[in-house]
Amino acid sequence: MRTVTHLLIGLSGWRPPAWQTRALAILLLLLIPIQALTAAAQLSPTFDEGSKLASGYAYLITGRFRGGWEHPPLAKQLAALPILVVKRQVPPDIYEWNRNFQWPDQLATPAVDDIDQLFLWARLPVALLTMVLGWVVYRWTKDLFGSGAGVLALFILAFDPAVLAMGGLVNNDIAVATFVALTLYCLWRLVHHPTRRNILWAGLAFGLAQLSKFSALILVPLICLLVFLAWLIPALSQRFGYRFPSGQYPQRTLAWYAGSVLGILAIGALVVWAGYRFEVGSLDSIKPRGDMKEFWLPNRVPEPCRDLIRNFPLLVPMYFKGLGKAFSHSWTGHPAFLAGKYSDTGWWYYFPVAFVLKTPLPTLLLLGLGLFTSIRSIRHDRTWCCNDLYLLLSASAYAVSSLFVNINIGYRHLLPLLTLLFVLAGRVATAFRRRGWLAGLIVVLCVWLAIESVGIWPNYLAYFNQLAGGPANGYRWLVDSNLDWGQDLRNLKAYMDQHGLQRVKLSYFGSVSPSFYGIEYDCLPSCGVQPRDGCPREAEVEIEPGVYVISATNLQGVFLHDRDAFVWFRNREPTARIGYSLFVYDIR
């Protein structure tokens, strides 16, 4: 008990033995995949997991994209790797796949006898990658502010509901958060220790980030800015008689830093090319065709130029085609919902609202304390420009860019920003060396965060803080991947068995057929797999006696032509909630 007390006090600046700090860090790192996977084991496949897993598996086997080419392949292939181990035979129609949401059923084998076990294997690499993300945050914070700060930042990440939710699902968000954080950490090491070796590590991390998600392109201007400041700040400071402490921003010429940026970008480009198996071709040679012509070839482009662009040989044409689709999607927008409002192009304040409502309050308080500590240290901390400014600029770049995104579908898109904020929150540990009373405050906030996280298990995806009224009221503010991503189909079957329900009237927002779980249902208007199962997407709902089960996203009508199709239910308290995403109404 005394050791645990010392470890908690250690967060306030008291330095425990190194082995105790390492042991606590290792324990927290191990807790990340344990929490993520045990929660994921309770959930059915979410909306995008089937297509991502099928795409990654097909690309591993054939070397060609068969669906899902609008995202880079790295995260999908990592998730598909365990399937190669447990699956002995490739489905005969592998070359014909495009976007098959029912793909998991085709891979059922004696080794993987149900969908849930199949996806648990696929989610394992994502959980392990989340542990790598935790290590990056711990190591970077430790190098910046000390071991106590590193443990604090890792603790915040290890109990963050958003990280644990995405850490147990097949998605690109954890991968891009991990490699963006790793890129910025390696870049920070480069500007402090400008060596060719650090250029190599930064370039490798940058390339992996680009293979994770197209949003990682924001790293290109950010790298240029941070490296330029690494040259500019010492030059200006020395001109006015300021000298940096030893080891902070060593002097290098502007040409050396420019060469460093070019080296990072070149290494990253080579990594991307290798990730696409050294593909060479033209945009017109890529199958499927047609989806990107409007983005790449606007009508005002003359026909000769259009032909030249279509047939011009490129390295990694699939990357550019997918990038074009991502930009086109971002430009045209996506149906979104926010606090009773609907939009296809989103709102500039969507992500700030999502951040305030879905970030745990203790994390917000720790972040506020960390920011306050950083600002107060400007006057007396001679390394502030070398450390805090670098971190604040990186976080600000992601925060500002989120205001101009037209795709407002998920808090998960803020994960790269959150990891940077966790590092900044760890900064508060340095203030406790001067104000010991804050040690008790940080312990209270950490315990509060742990209680919040444990209390929402396994429904991490549906977490909302007290400002939103908790997860039970989250559907009033945000839906889609913020709350309802089709994850509770398995729990619906358990609910029906428990209450002796043979059949329900179902409107399900998801991509897995309810028949996979033996659910008998009558179709209601929906978005997802049910229209492909022959269910009507749009119809006038007649309220008859029976048990109705409606997904939160469909309840708000986000993707329905008639957004008030379920307004009668929307204004009534449900009989029960299944995992916060499925609403049960027993109409007699």
C-alpha positions in Angstrom: 0.0 0.0 0.0 2.9 2.3 0.8 4.4 1.7 -2.6 1.1 2.5 -4.4 0.9 5.7 -2.4 4.4 6.7 -3.3 3.6 6.0 -7.0 0.6 8.3 -6.8 2.5 11.0 -5.0 5.2 10.5 -7.7 2.9 12.1 -10.2 3.3 15.4 -8.2 7.1 15.5 -8.8 8.4 13.1 -6.2 10.8 10.8 -8.0 10.1 7.1 -7.2 12.7 4.5 -8.1 13.0 4.0 -11.8 11.8 0.4 -11.7 8.5 1.4 -10.0 7.8 4.0 -12.8 8.6 1.5 -15.5 6.4 -1.2 -13.8 3.5 1.2 -13.6 3.9 2.2 -17.2 4.0 -1.4 -18.3 0.9 -2.2 -16.3 -1.0 0.7 -17.9 0.2 -0.4 -21.4 -1.1 -3.9 -20.8 -4.4 -2.6 -19.6 -5.0 -0.9 -22.9 -5.5 -4.0 -25.1 -7.1 -5.9 -22.3 -9.8 -3.3 -21.8 -10.3 -2.8 -25.5 -10.6 -6.4 -26.5 -12.8 -7.5 -23.6 -15.2 -4.7 -24.5 -15.0 -5.5 -28.2 -15.8 -9.2 -27.5 -19.3 -8.0 -26.4 -20.0 -6.2 -29.6 -21.1 -7.2 -33.0 -19.2 -5.9 -36.1 -19.7 -2.2 -36.6 -20.8 -0.4 -39.8 -17.4 -0.2 -41.6 -15.6 -3.2 -40.2 -16.8 -5.7 -42.7 -15.8 -3.7 -45.8 -12.4 -2.7 -44.3 -11.6 -6.3 -43.3 -12.6 -7.7 -46.7 -10.6 -5.0 -48.5 -7.5 -5.7 -46.4 -7.8 -9.4 -46.8 -8.3 -9.3 -50.5 -5.3 -6.9 -50.9 -3.1 -9.2 -48.9 -4.0 -12.2 -51.0 -4.3 -10.7 -54.5 -2.2 -7.5 -54.3 -5.2 -5.6 -55.8 -7.8 -3.4 -54.3 -11.3 -5.0 -54.3 -13.3 -2.4 -52.5 -12.3 0.1 -49.8 -9.7 1.8 -52.1 -10.8 5.2 -50.8 -8.6 4.5 -47.8 -4.9 3.6 -47.7 -4.2 -0.1 -47.1 -2.1 -0.3 -43.9 -4.6 -0.5 -41.1 -6.9 -2.8 -43.1 -4.0 -5.2 -43.9 -2.9 -5.3 -40.3 -6.4 -6.3 -39.2 -6.6 -9.0 -41.9 -3.3 -10.6 -41.0 -4.7 -12.9 -38.2 -7.3 -14.1 -40.7 -4.6 -15.5 -42.8 -3.5 -17.6 -39.8 -7.0 -19.0 -38.9 -8.3 -19.3 -42.5 -7.0 -22.2 -44.6 -8.7 -21.5 -47.9 -9.4 -18.3 -49.9 -13.1 -17.9 -51.0 -13.4 -18.6 -54.7 -14.9 -15.3 -55.5 -12.1 -13.3 -53.9 -11.3 -11.6 -57.3 -14.8 -10.4 -57.7 -15.2 -8.7 -54.3 -16.0 -5.0 -54.3 -18.0 -4.0 -51.2 -19.4 -7.1 -49.7 -20.8 -6.4 -46.2 -21.7 -10.1 -45.7 -18.1 -11.2 -46.3 -17.5 -12.5 -42.7 -20.0 -15.3 -43.2 -18.0 -16.5 -46.2 -14.9 -17.0 -44.0 -16.6 -19.1 -41.3 -14.4 -22.1 -40.7 -14.0 -24.7 -38.0 -11.1 -22.6 -36.6 -13.4 -19.5 -36.6 -16.9 -20.8 -36.1 -18.8 -17.5 -35.8 -18.6 -13.9 -36.8 -17.8 -12.6 -33.4 -14.7 -14.8 -33.0 -13.6 -13.9 -36.6 -13.7 -10.2 -35.8 -12.1 -10.6 -32.4 -9.1 -12.0 -34.3 -9.2 -9.0 -36.7 -9.5 -6.5 -33.8 -6.4 -7.9 -32.0 -3.8 -6.0 -34.2 -5.7 -2.8 -33.6 -5.6 -3.3 -29.9 -1.9 -4.0 -30.0 -1.4 -0.9 -32.1 -3.3 1.1 -29.5 -0.7 -0.1 -27.0 2.0 1.2 -29.3 0.2 4.6 -29.2 0.3 4.5 -25.5 4.0 3.9 -25.5 4.6 6.8 -27.9 2.6 9.1 -25.6 4.4 7.9 -22.5 7.9 8.1 -24.0 7.3 11.6 -25.6 5.9 13.0 -22.4 8.6 11.5 -20.3 11.3 13.0 -22.5 9.6 16.4 -22.4 8.5 16.7 -18.8 9.8 13.7 -16.8 8.7 10.3 -15.8 5.9 11.4 -13.5 4.4 13.4 -16.4 4.8 10.4 -18.7 2.9 8.1 -16.3 0.1 10.7 -16.0 -0.3 11.1 -19.8 -0.3 7.3 -20.2 -2.9 6.9 -17.5 -5.2 9.4 -19.2 -4.9 7.6 -22.5 -5.3 4.1 -20.9 -8.7 5.1 -19.5 -10.0 7.3 -22.3 -13.3 5.8 -23.6 -12.7 7.0 -27.2 -9.2 5.4 -27.4 -10.6 2.2 -25.9 -13.6 2.2 -28.2 -11.5 2.6 -31.4 -8.8 0.3 -30.0 -11.2 -2.6 -30.2 -12.6 -2.1 -33.7 -11.2 -2.5 -37.2 -10.7 1.1 -38.3 -8.1 3.6 -39.6 -8.3 6.0 -36.7 -6.1 4.3 -34.2 -3.4 3.7 -36.9 -3.3 7.4 -38.1 -3.3 8.6 -34.4 -0.4 6.3 -33.6 1.8 7.2 -36.6 1.0 10.9 -36.5 2.1 10.9 -32.9 5.2 8.9 -33.7 6.0 11.2 -36.6 5.8 14.3 -34.4 7.8 12.6 -31.7 10.5 11.6 -34.1 10.5 15.1 -35.6 10.9 16.6 -32.1 13.9 14.4 -31.6 15.3 15.5 -34.9 15.1 19.2 -34.1 16.9 18.6 -30.8 19.3 16.1 -32.2 19.7 16.8 -36.0 21.2 13.6 -37.3 20.7 11.5 -40.4 19.4 8.7 -38.2 16.6 10.8 -36.8 15.7 12.0 -40.4 15.3 8.3 -41.3 13.1 7.5 -38.3 10.9 10.6 -38.9 10.6 9.7 -42.6 9.6 6.1 -41.9 6.9 7.3 -39.4 5.7 9.9 -41.8 5.3 7.3 -44.5 3.3 4.9 -42.2 1.0 7.8 -41.3 0.3 8.4 -45.0 -0.5 4.7 -45.4 -3.0 4.9 -42.5 -5.3 7.7 -43.5 -5.3 10.5 -46.0 -6.0 13.1 -43.3 -2.3 12.6 -42.3 -1.4 14.8 -45.2 -1.7 17.7 -42.7 1.8 16.6 -41.5 3.4 18.0 -44.7 2.8 21.7 -43.9 3.2 21.0 -40.2 6.6 19.4 -40.7 7.7 22.3 -42.8 6.6 24.8 -40.2 8.1 23.0 -37.2 11.5 22.5 -38.9 11.6 26.1 -40.1 10.9 27.3 -36.5 13.7 25.0 -35.3 16.1 27.1 -37.4 14.4 30.5 -37.0 13.9 30.6 -33.2 17.6 30.1 -32.3 18.7 32.5 -35.0 16.4 35.3 -33.7 17.2 34.4 -30.0 20.9 34.6 -30.5 20.6 37.9 -32.3 19.0 39.4 -29.2 21.5 37.8 -26.8 19.6 34.7 -25.8 21.3 31.3 -25.4 19.5 28.0 -25.3 20.4 25.4 -22.7 22.8 22.7 -23.9 21.1 20.2 -26.2 18.2 22.5 -27.1 17.8 23.5 -30.8 21.5 22.9 -31.9 22.6 25.3 -34.6 22.2 24.1 -38.2 22.1 26.0 -41.4 18.8 26.7 -43.2 20.0 24.5 -46.0 20.5 21.6 -43.6 17.0 21.9 -42.3 15.5 22.2 -45.8 17.4 19.1 -46.7 16.0 17.4 -43.6 12.4 18.1 -44.8 13.1 16.9 -48.3 14.6 13.7 -46.8 11.6 13.1 -44.6 9.2 13.6 -47.5 11.3 11.4 -49.8 11.6 8.5 -47.3 7.8 8.8 -46.6 7.0 8.7 -50.3 9.2 5.6 -50.7 7.3 4.0 -47.8 4.0 4.8 -49.4 5.1 3.4 -52.7 6.2 0.2 -51.0 2.9 0.0 -49.2 1.1 0.0 -52.6 3.6 -2.7 -53.8 5.5 -0.3 -56.0 2.6 0.3 -58.3 3.1 2.2 -61.5 0.3 3.2 -63.9 -2.1 5.9 -65.0 -5.4 7.0 -63.4 -7.3 5.5 -66.3 -5.7 2.2 -65.8 -7.1 1.8 -62.3 -10.2 -0.3 -61.7 -12.9 0.6 -60.8 -13.1 3.6 -63.0 -15.4 6.6 -63.1 -15.8 7.5 -59.5 -13.0 10.1 -59.5 -13.4 11.8 -62.9 -15.3 14.8 -61.5 -12.7 15.5 -58.9 -9.6 15.0 -61.0 -11.1 16.3 -64.3 -13.4 19.3 -63.8 -15.6 20.2 -66.8 -13.5 23.4 -67.5 -10.4 21.3 -68.2 -9.9 21.0 -72.1 -10.4 17.6 -73.5 -6.7 17.2 -74.7 -5.6 17.9 -71.1 -8.1 15.5 -69.8 -6.8 12.7 -71.9 -3.2 13.6 -70.9 -4.0 13.6 -67.2 -5.9 10.3 -67.5 -3.1 8.5 -69.2 -0.1 10.1 -67.7 2.1 7.5 -65.9 2.3 7.9 -62.2 3.9 6.2 -59.2 1.2 4.9 -56.9 -1.9 5.9 -59.0 -4.2 4.1 -56.6 -3.0 6.4 -53.8 -3.8 9.5 -55.9 -7.1 8.0 -56.9 -8.1 7.3 -53.4 -6.8 10.7 -52.3 -9.0 12.3 -54.9 -12.0 10.4 -53.6 -11.3 11.4 -50.0 -11.0 15.1 -51.1 -14.2 14.8 -53.2 -16.0 13.3 -50.2 -14.8 16.0 -47.9 -15.8 18.7 -50.4 -19.3 17.4 -51.0 -19.8 16.5 -47.3 -21.8 13.7 -45.6 -25.1 13.6 -43.8 -24.6 14.7 -40.2 -26.6 15.4 -37.1 -25.9 17.8 -34.2 -28.3 18.6 -31.4 -31.5 18.3 -33.5 -29.9 19.9 -36.6 -29.1 18.3 -39.9 -26.6 19.1 -42.6 -24.7 17.6 -45.5 -21.7 19.8 -45.2 -21.5 20.0 -41.4 -20.8 22.9 -39.1 -17.5 24.6 -38.2 -18.3 24.1 -34.5 -19.2 20.3 -34.8 -15.9 19.0 -33.5 -15.6 21.6 -30.7 -19.0 20.6 -29.5 -18.2 16.9 -29.8 -14.9 17.4 -27.9 -16.7 19.2 -25.0 -19.4 16.5 -24.8 -17.5 13.3 -25.3 -14.2 14.0 -23.5 -14.4 13.0 -19.9 -14.6 15.9 -17.5 -11.5 14.9 -15.5 -9.5 14.8 -18.7 -10.8 18.3 -19.6 -9.7 19.5 -16.2 -6.3 17.9 -16.4 -5.9 19.4 -19.9 -6.8 22.8 -18.5 -4.3 22.5 -15.7 -1.6 21.3 -18.1 -2.3 24.3 -20.4 -2.3 26.7 -17.5 1.0 25.2 -16.3 2.5 25.6 -19.7 1.5 29.3 -20.0 2.8 30.1 -16.5 6.2 28.5 -17.3 6.9 30.8 -20.3 8.8 33.3 -18.2 11.1 31.0 -16.2 11.4 27.9 -18.4 14.1 28.4 -21.0 13.1 25.3 -22.8 9.5 26.4 -23.4 10.0 27.3 -27.1 11.8 24.0 -27.6 9.1 21.8 -26.0 5.8 23.5 -25.2 5.6 25.6 -28.3 6.3 22.6 -30.5 3.5 20.7 -28.8 1.0 23.6 -28.9 1.6 24.4 -32.5 1.1 20.7 -33.5 -2.2 20.5 -31.5 -3.4 23.9 -32.8 -2.9 22.8 -36.4 -5.1 19.8 -35.9 -7.7 21.7 -33.9 -7.9 24.5 -36.6 -8.1 22.0 -39.5 -11.1 20.3 -37.8 -13.1 23.5 -38.2 -13.0 23.3 -42.0 -13.9 19.6 -42.4 -17.3 19.0 -44.1 -17.5 15.3 -42.9 -18.9 15.6 -39.4 -19.6 11.9 -38.5 -17.4 11.1 -35.5 -15.4 12.3 -32.5 -13.0 9.5 -33.5 -11.6 11.8 -36.1 -10.1 13.9 -33.3 -7.9 11.0 -32.0 -4.6 12.5 -33.5 -5.4 15.7 -31.6 -6.4 13.9 -28.4 -3.0 12.1 -28.2 -1.2 15.5 -28.4 -3.5 16.9 -25.7 -2.7 13.9 -23.4 1.0 14.8 -23.7 0.1 18.4 -22.8 -2.1 17.3 -19.9 0.9 15.4 -18.5 2.7 18.8 -18.2 0.8 19.5 -15.0 2.9 17.0 -13.2 5.9 19.5 -13.3 3.9 22.1 -11.4 3.4 19.9 -8.4 7.0 20.2 -7.4 6.2 23.8 -6.4 2.6 23.3 -5.3 2.3 20.0 -3.4 -1.4 20.5 -2.7 -2.1 19.7 -6.4 -1.0 16.2 -5.8 -4.3 15.3 -4.1 -6.2 17.0 -7.0 -4.5 14.9 -9.7 -5.2 11.7 -7.7 -8.9 12.6 -7.4 -9.1 13.4 -11.1 -7.3 10.1 -12.1 -9.6 8.1 -9.9 -12.6 9.9 -11.3 -11.5 9.1 -14.8 -10.9 5.4 -14.0 -14.4 5.2 -12.5 -15.9 6.8 -15.6 -14.1 4.4 -17.9 -14.8 1.3 -15.9 -18.5 2.3 -15.5 -19.1 2.6 -19.3 -17.5 -0.7 -20.2 -18.1 -2.3 -22.7 -20.0 0.6 -24.3 -17.0 2.9 -24.7 -18.3 4.1 -28.1 -21.4 5.5 -26.5 -19.6 7.5 -23.8 -20.8 11.1 -23.2 -19.8 13.1 -20.2 -22.1 14.8 -17.6 -22.4 18.0 -19.7 -24.3 16.0 -22.3 -26.4 14.2 -19.6 -24.4 11.0 -19.9 -24.6 8.2 -22.5 -28.4 7.9 -22.0 -28.9 11.3 -23.5 -26.1 11.2 -26.0 -28.5 10.5 -28.9 -30.0 14.0 -28.5 -26.6 15.5 -29.4 -24.7 13.2 -31.7 -25.3 9.8 -33.4 -23.5 7.7 -36.0 -20.0 6.6 -34.9 -20.3 8.9 -31.8 -22.9 6.5 -30.3 -24.5 4.1 -32.7 -22.3 2.2 -35.2 -24.3 -1.0 -35.3 -22.4 -2.5 -32.4 -25.3 -3.9 -30.4 -26.9 -6.5 -32.7 -25.5 -9.4 -30.7 -26.9 -7.8 -27.5 -30.3 -7.4 -29.2 -30.4 -11.2 -29.7 -29.5 -11.7 -26.0 -32.3 -9.2 -25.0 -34.8 -11.1 -27.2 -33.9 -14.4 -25.6 -34.0 -13.0 -22.1 -37.5 -11.6 -22.7 -38.9 -14.4 -24.8 -39.3 -12.3 -27.9 -39.6 -14.4 -31.1 -39.9 -11.4 -33.5 -39.4 -7.6 -33.4 -40.0 -4.7 -35.7 -36.5 -3.6 -36.4 -34.8 -0.5 -37.9 -31.1 -1.2 -37.7 -28.2 1.0 -38.6 -25.4 -1.4 -39.4 -23.8 -3.6 -42.1 -24.2 -7.1 -40.6 -27.4 -8.9 -41.5 -29.5 -9.6 -38.3 -30.1 -13.1 -39.7 -26.4 -13.9 -38.8 -27.6 -13.8 -35.1 -30.8 -15.6 -35.7 -32.9 -12.5 -35.2 -36.4 -12.7 -36.7 -37.8 -9.3 -37.5 -40.2 -7.2 -39.6 -38.6 -4.5 -41.6 -38.8 -0.8 -40.8 -37.2 2.1 -42.7 -33.5 2.0 -42.1 -30.0 2.7 -43.5 -27.5 -0.1 -43.7 -27.9 -3.8 -44.4 -31.6 -4.0 -44.2 -32.4 -2.3 -47.5 -30.1 -4.9 -49.2 -32.1 -7.6 -47.4 -35.2 -6.4 -49.1 -36.4 -4.1 -46.4 -37.9 -0.8 -47.4 -35.7 2.2 -46.8 -38.5 4.7 -46.9 -42.1 4.0 -45.9 -44.7 5.5 -43.8 -44.5 3.8 -40.4 -47.9 2.7 -39.1 -47.9 2.3 -35.3 -49.3 -1.1 -34.5 -49.0 -3.2 -31.3 -45.7 -4.9 -31.0 -42.1 -4.5 -29.9 -40.1 -2.0 -31.9 -36.3 -1.8 -31.9 -34.9 1.4 -33.5 -31.2 2.4 -33.8 -30.4 5.8 -32.5 -29.1 7.0 -35.9 -32.3 5.9 -37.6 -34.4 7.3 -34.8 -33.0 10.7 -35.6 -33.5 10.0 -39.3 -30.0 11.2 -40.3 -29.8 9.0 -43.5 -33.5 8.7 -44.2 -35.2 10.8 -46.8 -38.0 11.4 -44.3 -36.1 12.4 -41.2 -39.3 12.4 -39.2 -40.2 8.8 -40.0 -39.8 7.9 -36.3 -40.8 11.2 -34.8 -43.6 9.5 -32.9 -41.0 7.3 -31.1 -38.5 10.1 -30.8 -40.7 12.0 -28.4 -41.3 9.0 -26.1 -39.3 7.4 -23.5 -38.2 3.9 -24.6 -39.1 0.8 -22.7 -35.4 -0.2 -22.6 -32.0 0.7 -24.2 -29.6 -1.9 -25.5 -26.1 -0.7 -25.2 -27.3 2.9 -25.5 -27.6 2.5 -29.3 -30.8 0.4 -29.7 -34.1 1.8 -28.4 -36.8 -0.7 -27.5 -40.5 0.4 -27.5 -43.1 -2.0 -26.3 -46.4 -0.8 -27.9 -49.5 -2.4 -26.6 
